[in-house]
């Protein structure tokens, strides 16, 4: 009898099981478990492109992520690049850098890798903080952007990367220049000179290099190092004749 009872109950249990499965599937479809029902991968991609153009970063990210886990789409590198751009537009620079790098690693021979390389550069530059904070990302951006600029020299991508690299150099130089100025204002001449010299030696092409020399002239004069002050004046006028500090000297400045 016990076996018969179990046998009688089994069909009903099976019916209840399939009702649960069907209901669960319907719930997922209604609640977003299937994000783009009835749309082809191409249509989802186009939705992402439209969202990206409208700066709807959340919807763009959602669409391109769906494309990348789908099959039957022959422009996966483009989808990967667009996903990275979606993260970048939203200010998610770490995620953007990861996705740009993923495009380079997964599709190294595709033409999108050129723009992905610039994207890595841009993402690192986006993570670069104000000069008063730690400049680890700034240094990484300067190196990476410099490499991209050299690799794609003579192209629009190379020129843009060079601009980012220059911005990072100026930010690093500014940090040392501000530190030197801080010490100079407090009469710590030796410390200020160390930082100003670092600007000139490590970042000679930065906009802060001539200003560092200008400040060094004043620092040397404060401690009566007339010969060093004169040598620094000559260096400023010879190396940066068109700079504002040089013009100030020519017009009767320090």
Buried (B, 14 or more C-beta within 10 A) or exposed (E): EEEEEEEEEEEEEEEEEEEEEEEEEEEEEEEEEEEBEEBEBBEBBBBBBEBBEEEBBEBBBBBBBBBBEBEEBEBBBBBBBBBBBBBBBBEBBEBBBBBBBBBBEBBEEBEBBBBBBBBBBBBBBBBBEEBEEEBEBBBBBBBBBBBBBEEBEEEEBBEBBBBBBBBBBBBBBBBBBBBBBEBBEEEBBEBBBBBBBBBBEEBBEBBBBBBBBBBBBBBBBEEEBEEBBEBBBEBBBEBBEEBEBBBBBEEEEB
